Amino acid sequence: MSRTIVYGDIHGCLDEWRQLRQKIGVKAGDCEISVGDLVSKGPKPLETLRFARNEGIVTVLGNHEEKYLEIASAKRLNEPIESRGQLALFEKLNANDLAYIFAMPLFIKIDNLTIVHAGLTNSVRLDRLSADQYSILTRLRYVGAIASEYRFWSELYNGNQGFVVYGHTPGDVRKDKRSLGIDTGCVYGYKLSAAIFERHGKGFDCDRAEIVQVAAKERYA
């Protein structure tokens, strides 16, 4: 039976990603998806991006890939570039690299399984996203009107857009009733994680997702 394999934030940690795929035993027919943030911070951002592209791994747009879209737009419009930290790598991207980034979706939905980079609020409807909601999917962490009322988004998520797998917020694997966070901070010297889902009937048994991890070789950021 084919599997759907979702990877947490890679951030240029290509050696660990290769090791994780070997540990999982990726085989033909498996569907591989990245939650985004392939690039920045780690040792091999460009190589990681090209590895994902060459392997046909579908990548959801992360906030770090989004910065390259902003640079491309600024250059096209001859506007000042704000993301100076990403400019050096941007200059090394070829046409195929840019096409891969521009093609990254904001979310992937497969039956009852939804993959985004950062998170969702209960007011978001993925089938009719408004432009001002794009940044929610790539940058969300906390919700609340004032700091004293902040709650992590997944604590309040009601599941109306499916079971959500996400990255963006490094820490331990975070399992809530309707979501799973798998950014385990490899670039900071912790672990790289993947969640493996198998289809049961018309959807995925998300409560039984298998978590596979490898340790970071070192701390990169």
C-alpha positions in Angstrom: 0.0 0.0 0.0 1.3 3.4 -0.9 2.0 5.9 1.9 1.8 9.7 2.2 5.0 10.9 3.8 5.1 14.5 5.2 8.4 16.1 6.1 8.9 18.8 8.7 11.0 21.9 8.0 14.3 21.0 6.3 16.1 24.4 6.3 19.0 23.2 4.2 19.7 20.1 6.3 20.1 17.9 3.2 22.3 15.2 4.8 19.7 14.6 7.5 16.9 14.6 5.0 18.7 11.9 2.9 19.2 9.9 6.1 15.6 10.2 7.1 14.3 9.1 3.7 16.7 6.1 3.9 15.4 5.2 7.4 11.8 5.4 6.1 12.6 3.3 3.1 10.9 5.5 0.5 9.7 3.4 -2.4 8.0 3.9 -5.7 4.4 4.8 -5.2 4.9 6.8 -2.0 3.6 10.3 -2.0 6.3 12.7 -0.5 5.3 16.2 0.7 7.3 18.9 2.4 5.6 21.4 4.7 8.0 24.1 3.3 11.0 26.0 4.5 13.4 23.9 2.5 15.8 26.8 2.4 17.6 29.3 4.7 19.6 28.8 7.9 21.1 25.4 7.2 24.3 24.3 5.4 22.9 23.3 2.0 19.8 25.4 1.1 20.3 25.4 -2.7 21.1 21.7 -2.8 18.1 20.9 -0.7 15.8 22.9 -3.0 17.2 21.1 -6.1 17.0 17.8 -4.4 13.3 18.3 -3.7 12.7 19.4 -7.2 14.6 16.6 -8.8 13.0 13.9 -6.6 9.5 15.3 -7.5 8.7 16.1 -3.8 5.8 18.4 -3.6 6.5 21.4 -1.3 4.0 23.7 0.3 5.1 27.3 0.3 6.9 28.3 3.5 7.6 31.7 4.7 11.2 31.4 3.7 10.4 30.4 0.1 7.9 33.3 0.2 10.8 35.7 0.7 12.2 34.7 -2.7 8.9 35.5 -4.3 9.1 38.9 -2.7 12.6 39.4 -4.0 11.5 38.3 -7.5 8.6 40.7 -7.4 10.8 43.6 -6.2 13.4 43.0 -8.9 10.7 42.9 -11.6 9.2 46.2 -10.4 12.6 47.8 -9.7 11.7 48.3 -6.1 14.0 48.1 -3.0 14.7 44.6 -1.8 13.8 44.1 1.9 14.9 40.5 2.3 18.7 41.2 2.1 19.6 38.0 4.0 18.1 35.9 1.2 19.5 37.9 -1.7 22.8 35.9 -1.9 21.0 32.6 -2.5 18.4 34.2 -4.7 21.2 35.2 -7.1 22.2 31.5 -7.5 18.7 30.3 -8.4 18.2 29.3 -12.0 15.0 29.3 -14.0 14.0 25.8 -12.9 14.6 26.7 -9.3 12.4 29.7 -9.5 9.7 27.8 -11.4 9.6 25.2 -8.6 9.2 27.9 -6.0 6.6 29.8 -8.0 4.6 26.5 -8.4 4.5 25.8 -4.6 0.9 25.6 -3.4 -0.2 27.4 -0.2 -1.8 24.1 0.9 -2.3 20.5 -0.1 -5.5 18.7 0.7 -5.9 15.0 0.1 -9.3 13.7 1.4 -9.3 14.4 5.2 -5.6 15.3 5.3 -4.5 18.9 4.9 -0.9 20.1 4.7 0.1 23.8 5.3 3.3 25.4 6.4 2.2 27.3 9.5 -1.5 26.8 10.5 -5.1 27.8 10.1 -7.7 29.7 11.9 -11.3 28.5 12.0 -12.4 31.4 9.7 -10.2 30.2 6.8 -11.8 28.3 4.0 -9.2 26.8 1.7 -11.6 26.7 -1.3 -12.1 30.4 -1.2 -8.9 32.0 0.3 -8.8 35.7 0.3 -5.5 37.5 -0.5 -5.2 38.8 3.1 -5.4 35.2 4.4 -2.3 33.9 2.5 0.1 35.0 5.3 -2.0 33.0 7.8 -1.0 29.8 6.1 2.7 30.7 5.9 3.3 32.5 9.2 0.6 31.8 11.8 1.5 30.8 15.3 -0.7 32.4 17.9 -4.2 33.8 17.9 -5.8 36.3 20.2 -6.6 40.0 20.5 -4.0 40.8 23.1 -0.8 39.1 24.3 -2.3 37.9 27.6 -5.0 36.0 25.6 -2.7 34.4 23.0 -3.3 30.8 22.3 -1.5 28.5 19.9 -3.7 28.2 16.9 -4.0 24.4 17.0 -5.5 24.5 20.5 -8.6 26.3 19.0 -8.8 24.7 15.6 -12.1 22.9 15.1 -11.1 20.6 12.2 -13.3 22.2 9.6 -10.6 22.0 7.0 -9.5 18.5 7.8 -6.7 17.1 9.9 -3.8 19.5 9.5 -0.1 18.7 9.4 2.2 21.7 9.7 5.7 22.9 10.5 7.0 26.5 11.1 7.1 26.4 14.9 10.1 24.3 16.1 9.8 22.1 19.2 8.8 18.6 20.0 6.2 16.8 17.8 2.9 18.5 18.7 -0.2 16.3 18.6 -3.5 18.0 19.1 -6.9 16.4 18.4 -7.1 17.8 14.8 -3.5 18.6 13.9 0.1 17.5 14.0 3.1 19.8 14.2 6.3 18.2 12.9 9.0 21.0 12.8 11.4 19.5 15.4 14.2 22.0 14.9 16.8 20.0 12.9 18.6 23.2 11.9 18.9 24.1 15.6 20.6 20.8 16.5 17.6 18.7 17.4 15.7 16.4 15.0 14.2 16.1 11.6 10.8 14.4 11.5 8.4 12.9 9.1 4.8 11.8 9.6 3.7 8.7 7.6 0.0 8.3 6.8 -1.7 5.2 5.3 -5.0 5.2 3.7 -7.9 3.4 5.3 -11.1 3.3 3.3 -11.9 6.7 1.9 -9.4 8.7 4.0 -6.5 8.5 6.3 -6.4 7.3 9.9 -4.6 10.4 11.1 -4.6 9.3 14.7 -2.3 6.4 13.7 0.3 8.5 11.9 3.8 7.0 12.3 6.5 9.5 13.3 10.1 8.7 12.1 13.0 10.9 13.1 16.7 11.3 12.8 19.0 13.4 14.9 20.7 16.6 13.6 24.4 16.1 12.8 25.1 19.4 14.5 23.6 22.8 15.3 23.6 25.0 12.2 21.7 28.1 13.5 
